[in-house]
Amino acid sequence: MSFDIFILVAEKYVHYIRTSDPFDPDRIERLRSKGVKKLYIPEHAEQAYLGYLDRGLGELQNQSISVQDRSALVSSAITTEAENVIHNVQTAQGYHHTESRIEKVVNFLTSESGALKTILGTTGAALDNFQHATNVTSLAIGLANHLGVTNPRDLLDLGLAGLLHDAALTRLGFRSDVDPKTLTGEDLKRYEEHPTAVAYDLADKPYVNKSVLDLIANHEEMGDGAGYPNRKRISTLPLTSQILNLCNAFDKFWSKSDMSMADASKLFFKQKIGLFELSHMQSLSQVIQAK
């Protein structure tokens, strides 16, 4: 490794791997077996870590590396992009760097059978807003590919929207798994404005495609006006929007369910039928349960 790695144990950061030490697969499996889902690096090591991710993303089409190893790196890369995306979108250079990374993710997910399920298995049910962004981005690209969306620009914009869709939640003080039914008054109003808050924050950035802004602004709409902030009928939205909304709703449901992804998808199907296009829900179940 070219940087130190820590794990969080009982609210304390424990030095797990030192610079120049090997990080062999056995150590990764031991962490997974103990339920460790996040690793940490010192702030000063961020550039070294980003360089590590970029080198790995450059190897995503290398068939000599296992799908599991490449998928684990993709999961880490998307989560890191989600953590940094608000900073990155402030400049055209930063945004285009994020675009380049997500484009590599799109190419990997649409060309490698089994990649989506491995990525979701690596990330697991979302523990925070950034892992939620990872799951939604991965699911949306995978489902779009399954439904025949082939235009590279549409897939890239969908991936970017998945990364950015809840970016305002952290600023507004909400977790991705907050239940709006528990909110009242100003808190509920503030929460229901988070889709348009993100789009508004990005509206003065000419390098951000309008389709990305539209996807973000509409990502909580569902059913026949059952969503927010504008109570739109989901059937009137573009296919990519319907895909993002479905994947967003499913991942939030999964994160609260304490179930396996496959079992959560079955219950989600039963409880949310009517809120999304039936064929899209069936395709999502197929994508999630694919071998």
ZADO-1210 file (C-alpha; in nm, 4 decimals, padded with zeros to 6 digits):
<atoms>
<atom x="00.0000" y="00.0000" z="00.0000" code="MET" pos="1"/>
<atom x="00.1086" y="00.3582" z="-00.0630" code="SER" pos="2"/>
<atom x="-00.0838" y="00.4951" z="00.2372" code="PHE" pos="3"/>
<atom x="-00.1858" y="00.3929" z="00.5894" code="ASP" pos="4"/>
<atom x="-00.5240" y="00.2265" z="00.6487" code="ILE" pos="5"/>
<atom x="-00.7299" y="00.2386" z="00.9677" code="PHE" pos="6"/>
<atom x="-01.0445" y="00.0657" z="01.0893" code="ILE" pos="7"/>
<atom x="-01.2940" y="00.2053" z="01.3393" code="LEU" pos="8"/>
<atom x="-01.3255" y="-00.0036" z="01.6568" code="VAL" pos="9"/>
<atom x="-01.5333" y="00.1153" z="01.9546" code="ALA" pos="10"/>
<atom x="-01.5171" y="00.4762" z="01.8290" code="GLU" pos="11"/>
<atom x="-01.1380" y="00.4626" z="01.7955" code="LYS" pos="12"/>
<atom x="-00.9318" y="00.4493" z="01.4766" code="TYR" pos="13"/>
<atom x="-00.7002" y="00.1490" z="01.4839" code="VAL" pos="14"/>
<atom x="-00.3953" y="00.1333" z="01.2551" code="HIS" pos="15"/>
<atom x="-00.4602" y="-00.1742" z="01.0421" code="TYR" pos="16"/>
<atom x="-00.2146" y="-00.1563" z="00.7517" code="ILE" pos="17"/>
<atom x="00.0963" y="00.0579" z="00.7266" code="ARG" pos="18"/>
<atom x="00.2416" y="00.2166" z="00.4153" code="THR" pos="19"/>
<atom x="00.4349" y="-00.0403" z="00.2075" code="SER" pos="20"/>
<atom x="00.2645" y="-00.3363" z="00.3796" code="ASP" pos="21"/>
<atom x="00.0810" y="-00.5847" z="00.1543" code="PRO" pos="22"/>
<atom x="-00.3000" y="-00.5915" z="00.1622" code="PHE" pos="23"/>
<atom x="-00.3609" y="-00.9522" z="00.0704" code="ASP" pos="24"/>
<atom x="-00.7059" y="-01.1059" z="00.0030" code="PRO" pos="25"/>
<atom x="-00.7030" y="-01.3021" z="00.3301" code="ASP" pos="26"/>
<atom x="-00.6960" y="-00.9796" z="00.5312" code="ARG" pos="27"/>
<atom x="-00.9865" y="-00.8419" z="00.3285" code="ILE" pos="28"/>
<atom x="-01.1904" y="-01.1564" z="00.3906" code="GLU" pos="29"/>
<atom x="-01.1162" y="-01.1428" z="00.7635" code="ARG" pos="30"/>
<atom x="-01.2490" y="-00.7875" z="00.7748" code="LEU" pos="31"/>
<atom x="-01.5615" y="-00.8872" z="00.5842" code="ARG" pos="32"/>
<atom x="-01.6223" y="-01.1826" z="00.8151" code="SER" pos="33"/>
<atom x="-01.6170" y="-00.9441" z="01.1121" code="LYS" pos="34"/>
<atom x="-01.8677" y="-00.7103" z="00.9495" code="GLY" pos="35"/>
<atom x="-01.6217" y="-00.4299" z="00.8740" code="VAL" pos="36"/>
<atom x="-01.7694" y="-00.2278" z="00.5869" code="LYS" pos="37"/>
<atom x="-01.5548" y="00.0856" z="00.5858" code="LYS" pos="38"/>
<atom x="-01.1822" y="00.1568" z="00.5920" code="LEU" pos="39"/>
<atom x="-01.0278" y="00.4949" z="00.6675" code="TYR" pos="40"/>
<atom x="-00.7193" y="00.6839" z="00.5567" code="ILE" pos="41"/>
<atom x="-00.5518" y="00.9964" z="00.7008" code="PRO" pos="42"/>
<atom x="-00.6627" y="01.3205" z="00.5361" code="GLU" pos="43"/>
<atom x="-00.3114" y="01.3894" z="00.4096" code="HIS" pos="44"/>
<atom x="-00.3170" y="01.0580" z="00.2172" code="ALA" pos="45"/>
<atom x="-00.6175" y="01.1520" z="00.0006" code="GLU" pos="46"/>
<atom x="-00.4161" y="01.2217" z="-00.3154" code="GLN" pos="47"/>
<atom x="-00.2286" y="00.8913" z="-00.2818" code="ALA" pos="48"/>
<atom x="-00.5615" y="00.7122" z="-00.2399" code="TYR" pos="49"/>
<atom x="-00.7163" y="00.8852" z="-00.5416" code="LEU" pos="50"/>
<atom x="-00.4124" y="00.7871" z="-00.7457" code="GLY" pos="51"/>
<atom x="-00.4600" y="00.4279" z="-00.6300" code="TYR" pos="52"/>
<atom x="-00.8250" y="00.4355" z="-00.7412" code="LEU" pos="53"/>
<atom x="-00.7402" y="00.5885" z="-01.0783" code="ASP" pos="54"/>
<atom x="-00.4799" y="00.3203" z="-01.1448" code="ARG" pos="55"/>
<atom x="-00.7352" y="00.0550" z="-01.0528" code="GLY" pos="56"/>
<atom x="-01.0098" y="00.2064" z="-01.2701" code="LEU" pos="57"/>
<atom x="-00.7647" y="00.1955" z="-01.5578" code="GLY" pos="58"/>
<atom x="-00.7489" y="-00.1824" z="-01.5118" code="GLU" pos="59"/>
<atom x="-01.1239" y="-00.2493" z="-01.5137" code="LEU" pos="60"/>
<atom x="-01.1124" y="-00.4169" z="-01.8548" code="GLN" pos="61"/>
<atom x="-00.8158" y="-00.6364" z="-01.7531" code="ASN" pos="62"/>
<atom x="-00.9616" y="-00.9880" z="-01.7641" code="GLN" pos="63"/>
<atom x="-00.6642" y="-01.1313" z="-01.5714" code="SER" pos="64"/>
<atom x="-00.7978" y="-00.9567" z="-01.2585" code="ILE" pos="65"/>
<atom x="-01.0993" y="-01.1259" z="-01.0995" code="SER" pos="66"/>
<atom x="-01.4434" y="-00.9674" z="-01.1341" code="VAL" pos="67"/>
<atom x="-01.4675" y="-00.9619" z="-00.7542" code="GLN" pos="68"/>
<atom x="-01.1466" y="-00.7599" z="-00.7152" code="ASP" pos="69"/>
<atom x="-01.2433" y="-00.5162" z="-00.9904" code="ARG" pos="70"/>
<atom x="-01.5951" y="-00.4828" z="-00.8474" code="SER" pos="71"/>
<atom x="-01.4600" y="-00.4086" z="-00.4991" code="ALA" pos="72"/>
<atom x="-01.2477" y="-00.1313" z="-00.6452" code="LEU" pos="73"/>
<atom x="-01.5477" y="00.0107" z="-00.8337" code="VAL" pos="74"/>
<atom x="-01.7481" y="00.0142" z="-00.5103" code="SER" pos="75"/>
<atom x="-01.4687" y="00.2057" z="-00.3348" code="SER" pos="76"/>
<atom x="-01.4288" y="00.4444" z="-00.6273" code="ALA" pos="77"/>
<atom x="-01.7992" y="00.5364" z="-00.6427" code="ILE" pos="78"/>
<atom x="-01.8201" y="00.5864" z="-00.2657" code="THR" pos="79"/>
<atom x="-01.5124" y="00.8086" z="-00.2728" code="THR" pos="80"/>
<atom x="-01.6601" y="01.0102" z="-00.5604" code="GLU" pos="81"/>
<atom x="-01.9820" y="01.0520" z="-00.3598" code="ALA" pos="82"/>
<atom x="-01.7837" y="01.1823" z="-00.0625" code="GLU" pos="83"/>
<atom x="-01.5954" y="01.4322" z="-00.2791" code="ASN" pos="84"/>
<atom x="-01.8523" y="01.5193" z="-00.5443" code="VAL" pos="85"/>
<atom x="-01.9743" y="01.8480" z="-00.3934" code="ILE" pos="86"/>
<atom x="-01.6172" y="01.9747" z="-00.3920" code="HIS" pos="87"/>
<atom x="-01.5453" y="01.8346" z="-00.7390" code="ASN" pos="88"/>
<atom x="-01.8471" y="01.9919" z="-00.9101" code="VAL" pos="89"/>
<atom x="-01.7358" y="02.3428" z="-00.8162" code="GLN" pos="90"/>
<atom x="-01.4999" y="02.3501" z="-01.1151" code="THR" pos="91"/>
<atom x="-01.5292" y="02.2217" z="-01.4702" code="ALA" pos="92"/>
<atom x="-01.2008" y="02.0350" z="-01.4300" code="GLN" pos="93"/>
<atom x="-01.3182" y="01.8592" z="-01.1148" code="GLY" pos="94"/>
<atom x="-01.6536" y="01.7701" z="-01.2675" code="TYR" pos="95"/>
<atom x="-01.4990" y="01.6282" z="-01.5832" code="HIS" pos="96"/>
<atom x="-01.2611" y="01.4205" z="-01.3706" code="HIS" pos="97"/>
<atom x="-01.5654" y="01.2749" z="-01.1923" code="THR" pos="98"/>
<atom x="-01.7302" y="01.2171" z="-01.5322" code="GLU" pos="99"/>
<atom x="-01.4230" y="01.0268" z="-01.6503" code="SER" pos="100"/>
<atom x="-01.4296" y="00.7974" z="-01.3474" code="ARG" pos="101"/>
<atom x="-01.8028" y="00.7286" z="-01.3753" code="ILE" pos="102"/>
<atom x="-01.7639" y="00.6597" z="-01.7468" code="GLU" pos="103"/>
<atom x="-01.5186" y="00.3803" z="-01.6607" code="LYS" pos="104"/>
<atom x="-01.7728" y="00.2454" z="-01.4114" code="VAL" pos="105"/>
<atom x="-02.0469" y="00.2533" z="-01.6786" code="VAL" pos="106"/>
<atom x="-01.8275" y="00.0658" z="-01.9249" code="ASN" pos="107"/>
<atom x="-01.7445" y="-00.1972" z="-01.6623" code="PHE" pos="108"/>
<atom x="-02.1033" y="-00.2509" z="-01.5483" code="LEU" pos="109"/>
<atom x="-02.2400" y="-00.2766" z="-01.9007" code="THR" pos="110"/>
<atom x="-01.9736" y="-00.5153" z="-02.0270" code="SER" pos="111"/>
<atom x="-01.8995" y="-00.7475" z="-01.7341" code="GLU" pos="112"/>
<atom x="-02.1593" y="-01.0101" z="-01.6450" code="SER" pos="113"/>
<atom x="-02.2015" y="-01.0447" z="-01.2695" code="GLY" pos="114"/>
<atom x="-02.0323" y="-00.7139" z="-01.1869" code="ALA" pos="115"/>
<atom x="-02.3427" y="-00.5435" z="-01.0468" code="LEU" pos="116"/>
<atom x="-02.4263" y="-00.8167" z="-00.7979" code="LYS" pos="117"/>
<atom x="-02.0635" y="-00.8304" z="-00.6822" code="THR" pos="118"/>
<atom x="-02.0490" y="-00.4525" z="-00.6331" code="ILE" pos="119"/>
<atom x="-02.3709" y="-00.4532" z="-00.4310" code="LEU" pos="120"/>
<atom x="-02.2439" y="-00.7489" z="-00.2280" code="GLY" pos="121"/>
<atom x="-01.9233" y="-00.5580" z="-00.1547" code="THR" pos="122"/>
<atom x="-02.1019" y="-00.2410" z="-00.0464" code="THR" pos="123"/>
<atom x="-02.3969" y="-00.4131" z="00.1237" code="GLY" pos="124"/>
<atom x="-02.7002" y="-00.2293" z="00.2574" code="ALA" pos="125"/>
<atom x="-02.6151" y="00.1394" z="00.2811" code="ALA" pos="126"/>
<atom x="-02.4853" y="00.2639" z="00.6150" code="LEU" pos="127"/>
<atom x="-02.4674" y="00.6303" z="00.5124" code="ASP" pos="128"/>
<atom x="-02.5472" y="00.8749" z="00.2335" code="ASN" pos="129"/>
<atom x="-02.2302" y="00.7908" z="00.0409" code="PHE" pos="130"/>
<atom x="-02.2864" y="00.4143" z="00.0319" code="GLN" pos="131"/>
<atom x="-02.6461" y="00.4877" z="-00.0686" code="HIS" pos="132"/>
<atom x="-02.5110" y="00.6867" z="-00.3645" code="ALA" pos="133"/>
<atom x="-02.2868" y="00.3911" z="-00.4549" code="THR" pos="134"/>
<atom x="-02.5765" y="00.1464" z="-00.4541" code="ASN" pos="135"/>
<atom x="-02.8133" y="00.3743" z="-00.6468" code="VAL" pos="136"/>
<atom x="-02.5502" y="00.4556" z="-00.9095" code="THR" pos="137"/>
<atom x="-02.4641" y="00.0876" z="-00.9587" code="SER" pos="138"/>
<atom x="-02.8252" y="-00.0300" z="-00.9607" code="LEU" pos="139"/>
<atom x="-02.9406" y="00.2434" z="-01.1985" code="ALA" pos="140"/>
<atom x="-02.6684" y="00.1705" z="-01.4543" code="ILE" pos="141"/>
<atom x="-02.7256" y="-00.2052" z="-01.4258" code="GLY" pos="142"/>
<atom x="-03.1032" y="-00.1757" z="-01.4597" code="LEU" pos="143"/>
<atom x="-03.0753" y="00.0685" z="-01.7503" code="ALA" pos="144"/>
<atom x="-02.8458" y="-00.1747" z="-01.9293" code="ASN" pos="145"/>
<atom x="-03.0970" y="-00.4551" z="-01.8662" code="HIS" pos="146"/>
<atom x="-03.3820" y="-00.2408" z="-02.0048" code="LEU" pos="147"/>
<atom x="-03.1923" y="-00.1667" z="-02.3242" code="GLY" pos="148"/>
<atom x="-03.0629" y="00.1854" z="-02.2597" code="VAL" pos="149"/>
<atom x="-02.7536" y="00.1941" z="-02.4799" code="THR" pos="150"/>
<atom x="-02.6817" y="00.5625" z="-02.5424" code="ASN" pos="151"/>
<atom x="-02.3477" y="00.6314" z="-02.3660" code="PRO" pos="152"/>
<atom x="-02.4508" y="00.9871" z="-02.2741" code="ARG" pos="153"/>
<atom x="-02.7776" y="00.8673" z="-02.1166" code="ASP" pos="154"/>
<atom x="-02.5921" y="00.6052" z="-01.9105" code="LEU" pos="155"/>
<atom x="-02.3264" y="00.8520" z="-01.8003" code="LEU" pos="156"/>
<atom x="-02.5835" y="01.1145" z="-01.6999" code="ASP" pos="157"/>
<atom x="-02.7765" y="00.8485" z="-01.5090" code="LEU" pos="158"/>
<atom x="-02.4586" y="00.7483" z="-01.3238" code="GLY" pos="159"/>
<atom x="-02.3762" y="01.1105" z="-01.2396" code="LEU" pos="160"/>
<atom x="-02.7297" y="01.1729" z="-01.1160" code="ALA" pos="161"/>
<atom x="-02.7081" y="00.8627" z="-00.8976" code="GLY" pos="162"/>
<atom x="-02.3901" y="01.0023" z="-00.7472" code="LEU" pos="163"/>
<atom x="-02.5344" y="01.3498" z="-00.6871" code="LEU" pos="164"/>
<atom x="-02.9043" y="01.2933" z="-00.6210" code="HIS" pos="165"/>
<atom x="-02.8917" y="01.3180" z="-00.2399" code="ASP" pos="166"/>
<atom x="-02.5954" y="01.5554" z="-00.2155" code="ALA" pos="167"/>
<atom x="-02.8083" y="01.8151" z="-00.0354" code="ALA" pos="168"/>
<atom x="-02.9175" y="01.5733" z="00.2388" code="LEU" pos="169"/>
<atom x="-02.5860" y="01.5915" z="00.4240" code="THR" pos="170"/>
<atom x="-02.5884" y="01.9716" z="00.4088" code="ARG" pos="171"/>
<atom x="-02.9495" y="01.9739" z="00.5332" code="LEU" pos="172"/>
<atom x="-02.8610" y="01.7375" z="00.8195" code="GLY" pos="173"/>
<atom x="-03.0465" y="01.4239" z="00.7025" code="PHE" pos="174"/>
<atom x="-02.9330" y="01.0652" z="00.6489" code="ARG" pos="175"/>
<atom x="-03.0390" y="00.8809" z="00.3361" code="SER" pos="176"/>
<atom x="-03.2430" y="00.6345" z="00.5443" code="ASP" pos="177"/>
<atom x="-03.4487" y="00.8985" z="00.7264" code="VAL" pos="178"/>
<atom x="-03.8190" y="00.8144" z="00.7195" code="ASP" pos="179"/>
<atom x="-04.0145" y="01.1208" z="00.5983" code="PRO" pos="180"/>
<atom x="-04.3179" y="00.9878" z="00.7862" code="LYS" pos="181"/>
<atom x="-04.1385" y="01.0749" z="01.1108" code="THR" pos="182"/>
<atom x="-04.0866" y="01.4375" z="01.0049" code="LEU" pos="183"/>
<atom x="-04.3307" y="01.7246" z="01.0525" code="THR" pos="184"/>
<atom x="-04.3514" y="02.0954" z="00.9869" code="GLY" pos="185"/>
<atom x="-04.0378" y="02.2715" z="00.8688" code="GLU" pos="186"/>
<atom x="-03.8290" y="01.9531" z="00.8892" code="ASP" pos="187"/>
<atom x="-04.0586" y="01.7741" z="00.6445" code="LEU" pos="188"/>
<atom x="-04.0721" y="02.0760" z="00.4132" code="LYS" pos="189"/>
<atom x="-03.6927" y="02.1037" z="00.4166" code="ARG" pos="190"/>
<atom x="-03.6521" y="01.7309" z="00.3481" code="TYR" pos="191"/>
<atom x="-03.8960" y="01.7315" z="00.0562" code="GLU" pos="192"/>
<atom x="-03.7030" y="02.0176" z="-00.1020" code="GLU" pos="193"/>
<atom x="-03.3748" y="01.8241" z="-00.1160" code="HIS" pos="194"/>
<atom x="-03.4104" y="01.7115" z="-00.4810" code="PRO" pos="195"/>
<atom x="-03.4603" y="02.0664" z="-00.6096" code="THR" pos="196"/>
<atom x="-03.1970" y="02.1985" z="-00.3663" code="ALA" pos="197"/>
<atom x="-02.9319" y="01.9857" z="-00.5381" code="VAL" pos="198"/>
<atom x="-03.0482" y="02.0870" z="-00.8852" code="ALA" pos="199"/>
<atom x="-03.0504" y="02.4536" z="-00.7783" code="TYR" pos="200"/>
<atom x="-02.6960" y="02.4258" z="-00.6413" code="ASP" pos="201"/>
<atom x="-02.5783" y="02.2923" z="-00.9783" code="LEU" pos="202"/>
<atom x="-02.7872" y="02.5138" z="-01.2063" code="ALA" pos="203"/>
<atom x="-02.5149" y="02.7773" z="-01.2493" code="ASP" pos="204"/>
<atom x="-02.2599" y="02.5161" z="-01.3629" code="LYS" pos="205"/>
<atom x="-02.2718" y="02.5225" z="-01.7460" code="PRO" pos="206"/>
<atom x="-02.0665" y="02.2033" z="-01.7673" code="TYR" pos="207"/>
<atom x="-02.3387" y="01.9983" z="-01.5906" code="VAL" pos="208"/>
<atom x="-02.5860" y="01.8595" z="-01.8455" code="ASN" pos="209"/>
<atom x="-02.9475" y="01.9692" z="-01.8032" code="LYS" pos="210"/>
<atom x="-03.0533" y="01.6032" z="-01.8142" code="SER" pos="211"/>
<atom x="-02.8510" y="01.5429" z="-01.4966" code="VAL" pos="212"/>
<atom x="-03.0304" y="01.8337" z="-01.3264" code="LEU" pos="213"/>
<atom x="-03.3716" y="01.6990" z="-01.4357" code="ASP" pos="214"/>
<atom x="-03.2913" y="01.3482" z="-01.3119" code="LEU" pos="215"/>
<atom x="-03.1888" y="01.4864" z="-00.9722" code="ILE" pos="216"/>
<atom x="-03.4844" y="01.7252" z="-00.9387" code="ALA" pos="217"/>
<atom x="-03.7352" y="01.4441" z="-01.0095" code="ASN" pos="218"/>
<atom x="-03.5723" y="01.1530" z="-00.8247" code="HIS" pos="219"/>
<atom x="-03.8345" y="01.1298" z="-00.5460" code="GLU" pos="220"/>
<atom x="-04.1394" y="01.1325" z="-00.7756" code="GLU" pos="221"/>
<atom x="-04.3397" y="00.8093" z="-00.7902" code="MET" pos="222"/>
<atom x="-04.6816" y="00.6622" z="-00.8548" code="GLY" pos="223"/>
<atom x="-04.9679" y="00.8876" z="-00.9577" code="ASP" pos="224"/>
<atom x="-04.8391" y="01.1922" z="-00.7718" code="GLY" pos="225"/>
<atom x="-04.7364" y="01.0009" z="-00.4581" code="ALA" pos="226"/>
<atom x="-04.3833" y="01.1443" z="-00.4539" code="GLY" pos="227"/>
<atom x="-04.2371" y="01.4928" z="-00.4183" code="TYR" pos="228"/>
<atom x="-04.1534" y="01.7760" z="-00.4545" code="PRO" pos="229"/>
<atom x="-04.3978" y="01.8315" z="-00.7470" code="ASN" pos="230"/>
<atom x="-04.6282" y="01.5277" z="-00.7152" code="ARG" pos="231"/>
<atom x="-04.5649" y="01.4209" z="-01.0763" code="LYS" pos="232"/>
<atom x="-04.6971" y="01.1013" z="-01.2324" code="ARG" pos="233"/>
<atom x="-04.3968" y="00.8774" z="-01.2774" code="ILE" pos="234"/>
<atom x="-04.5281" y="00.7480" z="-01.6106" code="SER" pos="235"/>
<atom x="-04.4806" y="01.0975" z="-01.7577" code="THR" pos="236"/>
<atom x="-04.1070" y="01.1016" z="-01.6759" code="LEU" pos="237"/>
<atom x="-03.8321" y="00.9780" z="-01.9129" code="PRO" pos="238"/>
<atom x="-03.7198" y="00.6160" z="-01.8799" code="LEU" pos="239"/>
<atom x="-03.3896" y="00.7110" z="-01.7187" code="THR" pos="240"/>
<atom x="-03.5776" y="00.9102" z="-01.4553" code="SER" pos="241"/>
<atom x="-03.8085" y="00.6183" z="-01.3812" code="GLN" pos="242"/>
<atom x="-03.5037" y="00.3924" z="-01.3440" code="ILE" pos="243"/>
<atom x="-03.3266" y="00.6288" z="-01.1018" code="LEU" pos="244"/>
<atom x="-03.6399" y="00.6763" z="-00.8904" code="ASN" pos="245"/>
<atom x="-03.7026" y="00.3033" z="-00.8634" code="LEU" pos="246"/>
<atom x="-03.3425" y="00.2264" z="-00.7670" code="CYS" pos="247"/>
<atom x="-03.3372" y="00.5100" z="-00.5130" code="ASN" pos="248"/>
<atom x="-03.6578" y="00.3872" z="-00.3494" code="ALA" pos="249"/>
<atom x="-03.5384" y="00.0269" z="-00.3413" code="PHE" pos="250"/>
<atom x="-03.2016" y="00.1040" z="-00.1830" code="ASP" pos="251"/>
<atom x="-03.3642" y="00.3149" z="00.0894" code="LYS" pos="252"/>
<atom x="-03.6063" y="00.0286" z="00.1548" code="PHE" pos="253"/>
<atom x="-03.3205" y="-00.2247" z="00.1677" code="TRP" pos="254"/>
<atom x="-03.1135" y="-00.0135" z="00.4071" code="SER" pos="255"/>
<atom x="-03.3994" y="-00.0158" z="00.6606" code="LYS" pos="256"/>
<atom x="-03.5047" y="-00.3781" z="00.6163" code="SER" pos="257"/>
<atom x="-03.2274" y="-00.5787" z="00.7870" code="ASP" pos="258"/>
<atom x="-03.2699" y="-00.8364" z="00.5074" code="MET" pos="259"/>
<atom x="-03.0603" y="-00.9770" z="00.2294" code="SER" pos="260"/>
<atom x="-03.0834" y="-00.7814" z="-00.0944" code="MET" pos="261"/>
<atom x="-03.2824" y="-01.0594" z="-00.2643" code="ALA" pos="262"/>
<atom x="-03.5336" y="-01.0922" z="00.0229" code="ASP" pos="263"/>
<atom x="-03.5689" y="-00.7143" z="00.0451" code="ALA" pos="264"/>
<atom x="-03.6493" y="-00.6995" z="-00.3274" code="SER" pos="265"/>
<atom x="-03.9340" y="-00.9490" z="-00.2840" code="LYS" pos="266"/>
<atom x="-04.0926" y="-00.7517" z="00.0006" code="LEU" pos="267"/>
<atom x="-04.0329" y="-00.4233" z="-00.1820" code="PHE" pos="268"/>
<atom x="-04.2192" y="-00.5639" z="-00.4836" code="PHE" pos="269"/>
<atom x="-04.5206" y="-00.6526" z="-00.2687" code="LYS" pos="270"/>
<atom x="-04.5353" y="-00.3232" z="-00.0785" code="GLN" pos="271"/>
<atom x="-04.4509" y="-00.0760" z="-00.3536" code="LYS" pos="272"/>
<atom x="-04.6412" y="-00.2214" z="-00.6477" code="ILE" pos="273"/>
<atom x="-04.8301" y="00.0570" z="-00.8241" code="GLY" pos="274"/>
<atom x="-04.5702" y="00.3202" z="-00.7434" code="LEU" pos="275"/>
<atom x="-04.3452" y="00.2172" z="-01.0315" code="PHE" pos="276"/>
<atom x="-04.3871" y="00.0584" z="-01.3744" code="GLU" pos="277"/>
<atom x="-04.4529" y="-00.3120" z="-01.3133" code="LEU" pos="278"/>
<atom x="-04.2139" y="-00.4305" z="-01.5844" code="SER" pos="279"/>
<atom x="-03.9374" y="-00.2136" z="-01.4370" code="HIS" pos="280"/>
<atom x="-03.9904" y="-00.3654" z="-01.0924" code="MET" pos="281"/>
<atom x="-03.9787" y="-00.7132" z="-01.2425" code="GLN" pos="282"/>
<atom x="-03.6561" y="-00.6265" z="-01.4241" code="SER" pos="283"/>
<atom x="-03.5046" y="-00.4889" z="-01.1033" code="LEU" pos="284"/>
<atom x="-03.5821" y="-00.8176" z="-00.9273" code="SER" pos="285"/>
<atom x="-03.4206" y="-01.0082" z="-01.2133" code="GLN" pos="286"/>
<atom x="-03.1079" y="-00.7904" z="-01.2019" code="VAL" pos="287"/>
<atom x="-03.0766" y="-00.8256" z="-00.8252" code="ILE" pos="288"/>
<atom x="-03.1286" y="-01.2014" z="-00.8223" code="GLN" pos="289"/>
<atom x="-02.9215" y="-01.2776" z="-01.1343" code="ALA" pos="290"/>
<atom x="-02.6476" y="-01.5358" z="-01.0817" code="LYS" pos="291"/>
</atoms>
